[in-house]
Amino acid sequence: MKIIKKILWVLLAVFIIIQFIRPKKNESTEVLASDISKTYMVPSDVNTILVKACNDCHSNNTKYPWYNNFQPVAWWLNNHVNDGKRHLNFNDFTSMRVARQYKRLNDCIEEVKEGGMPLDSYTWIHKDAILTETEKQTLYNWCNTVRDSIKAKYPADSLVMPKKKPEASK
C-alpha cells in the first residue's frame, strides 16, 4: 500500500509541474499582407463560416477554450493548431506558391465534402462549427470562385503542383 501512495504522490507532483510548461498560444490580431482577404474577396457569409468552423486551426488567431489552461490538454490542442496551420493558414495564404493555393482550395472542398473538416474532435465541443448543407455549399462556391480567379490570373502550368522526385535507391 505504501508503494501505491508513493506512486500517487509522484504522479501528482508530475501533474503539478507540467502545468508550468506551456506552449506559446496562437493569438495574433495582426492582419498580414498575405491574408487571403487581402487578395481575394471574402464575403461576410463566408467569413462567418471561416470564423465559426475553420479559423481556430487554420489562422493565426485561435480562440482557446477554458480547458486549454490544463496540461497535457494545451499540448494536444497546440499540436492540432500547428498541424492545421501547416496544411492551410488563411492568414498566410498568399505567401504560398500559386499552385499550392490552388490545390489547398480544392483540398478544402474535398475535406468538407468527405466529412474530414471540421474535425469530429472539434465539433464535439464546438457544436456551432457543424456546417449545414447550405454553409457547405457556400464554402464550395467561394473556394471555386477563388480558384477560378487564380486560374484566370495565372498560366495553367503554374497551377500544377510539381511532382515529388522519387528517392534514389540505395
N, C-alpha and C positions, 0 to 999 in steps of 0.2 A: 504494500500500500504506500510505503514511503517513496518508492521509485516513481509511482504514478503521480504523486504530489509534486515531486521534483520536476518531472516532465511537464506537468501543467504550469508550474511556475516559469519554467524556461520558455514554454510556448507563449505565455502571457507577456514575458519580457520581450521576446522577439516581436510579437504583435505591437507592443507599445513603441519599440524602437523603429520599426518600419513606418510608423505614422509620420516620422520626421524626414523620410526620404520621399520627396515628391517630384513628379515630372513637371516640366515647365508647361504652363497652360497655353492653349491655342486661343489666345484672345487678342485681337487687333481690330480696331475700328478704322484703321487707315485703308483708304481705297487706293489700290495700286494702279499704275498706268496699264498694267497687264490684266486688270479685271475684265471679265467677259463683257460687262455692261459698258465699258469704255469704247469698245469696238463694235459690238452687236447690240441691237435693241433688245431689251428685256422688259416685256410688257408687265404691268402690275400683277395680272393674274399668274403669270409665270413666276415672277419674283415671290409671290405668296407661296407657291408650291415649293420653290427652292428653299425658302426660309423655313418652312414647316417640316420638310422631309429630306432635305439634302445638305444644307449648309453646315450643320453641326459636324459633319465628317468631311465635307467637300469644299471648305472655305477656310479662311484664316481666323474665323471668329466662332468658336464653339460656345454654346450656352450650356454650362455644366449643371447637372442635377445635384441635389444635396448630397447624394451618396458618393459623389466624387471626392469628398473630403476624407474618405477612408481608404487605406491601403489594404489589400492589393487592388481594390476596385479602380482607383485612379490610374494605376499602371495599365490595367486591362483596357480602360477607356482611351488612354493615351495611345496605346497600340492601334486601336480601331481608327482613331482620328488620323494618326500618321499614315496608316495603310490607305485610308480613304483619300487623303490628300495626295498620296503618291500616285494613285490611279487617276484622280481628277480633282483639280482645285480651281473652282470658278474664279477665285481672286487672282490667280496666276495663269489663267487660261491662255492668253495670247503670247505668253513667253515661250510656249511650246511651238515646235515646228508645225507648219500648216497641216501637214499630213497627220500628225498626232491629234491636232484639234479636230480635224475632220473625223478621224476614227473614234475619238472619245465621245463625240456627239452620237455616233452610231452605237457605240457601246452603251451609252446612257439609255437609248431607246430599247436596246436588246435586254439590258438588265432589268428594266422596269417591266417590260413585256413578259419576261420569264419569271418574274416574282423575286429576283435576286436583290432588288433595291426597292425601297429601303429594306435594310436587314431586318429579319424577324426579331433578332435580339434588341433592335432599336424600337420597333413598333410594339413590343410587349409593354414597354413603359410609356412610350410616346404614341398613344392611340391616335392622336390627331395627325400623325405622319402617314397613316394608312391612306393611300391615294384612291380616290373614287375613279371610276372609269372615265368620267368627264375630265378630271385632272390629268389622268394618264394621257388622254388624247390631246389635251392642251400642251402637255410637255412634249409629246411626239411631234406635234405640229411645229412647235417652236424649234426643237432640235433640227427638224428637217428644213425649216426656213433659214436657220443659221448655216446649215450645211450647204443649202442652195446658194446663199450669198458668198460663201467661201469658194464654191465651185465656179461661180460667175467671175470672181476676182482673180483666181489663180489658175495657171495652166494645169491640165489634167494630170500630167506626170508628177506635179508637186503634191498631189493629194494621195499618192500611193506610198504606203509605209515601206521602207527598204526591207528586203528580206534579210533575216539573220544569217550570217555566214556559219556553215556547219563547222564544228570543231575538227581540227586536224586529227587524224587517227595517230595514235602513239605507237 
